[in-house]
């Protein structure tokens, strides 16, 4: 005699077999992804776009003989006042650029969206240096105004 759960009809042996087979096919479909799905990278998020624009402008400000903006002006335009103050203090203690954390600038960088929560998007920036090194730096960007509020490595 089968036991019944209140409010749930009994499936019987064939019903359970069909259910198990259906769940198995569903799992295979979910793992494989939709037909024709591409493995191409997702388009950049707003946070990734904001960080890319900041880094491009900042790099130009650091390396150009006649930059449109100074590094401090670029930082003021994209970073929270609190983060800007922390970076100023870090630069005084370490005597190098507070964003790139060295006296050099990266050759290039890539971004990788890590997720969002509590009003922030987290993005990993992988800086690619001329000597072949790759350094990951974590950025936090406010969702409401795209202001960069965190930079950690």
Secondary structure as the mmCIF struct_conf table of DSSP 4:
data_model
#
loop_
_struct_conf.conf_type_id
_struct_conf.id
_struct_conf.beg_label_comp_id
_struct_conf.beg_label_asym_id
_struct_conf.beg_label_seq_id
_struct_conf.end_label_comp_id
_struct_conf.end_label_asym_id
_struct_conf.end_label_seq_id
TURN_TY1_P TURN_TY1_P1 UNK A 6 UNK A 7
BEND BEND1 UNK A 8 UNK A 8
HELX_RH_AL_P HELX_RH_AL_P1 UNK A 12 UNK A 32
BEND BEND2 UNK A 34 UNK A 34
TURN_TY1_P TURN_TY1_P2 UNK A 35 UNK A 36
HELX_LH_PP_P HELX_LH_PP_P1 UNK A 40 UNK A 45
HELX_RH_AL_P HELX_RH_AL_P2 UNK A 46 UNK A 63
TURN_TY1_P TURN_TY1_P3 UNK A 65 UNK A 66
BEND BEND3 UNK A 68 UNK A 69
HELX_RH_AL_P HELX_RH_AL_P3 UNK A 71 UNK A 78
STRN STRN1 UNK A 79 UNK A 79
HELX_RH_AL_P HELX_RH_AL_P4 UNK A 81 UNK A 94
BEND BEND4 UNK A 96 UNK A 96
TURN_TY1_P TURN_TY1_P4 UNK A 98 UNK A 100
BEND BEND5 UNK A 101 UNK A 104
BEND BEND6 UNK A 107 UNK A 107
STRN STRN2 UNK A 108 UNK A 117
TURN_TY1_P TURN_TY1_P5 UNK A 118 UNK A 119
STRN STRN3 UNK A 120 UNK A 128
TURN_TY1_P TURN_TY1_P6 UNK A 130 UNK A 131
BEND BEND7 UNK A 132 UNK A 132
STRN STRN4 UNK A 134 UNK A 142
TURN_TY1_P TURN_TY1_P7 UNK A 143 UNK A 145
STRN STRN5 UNK A 148 UNK A 152
#
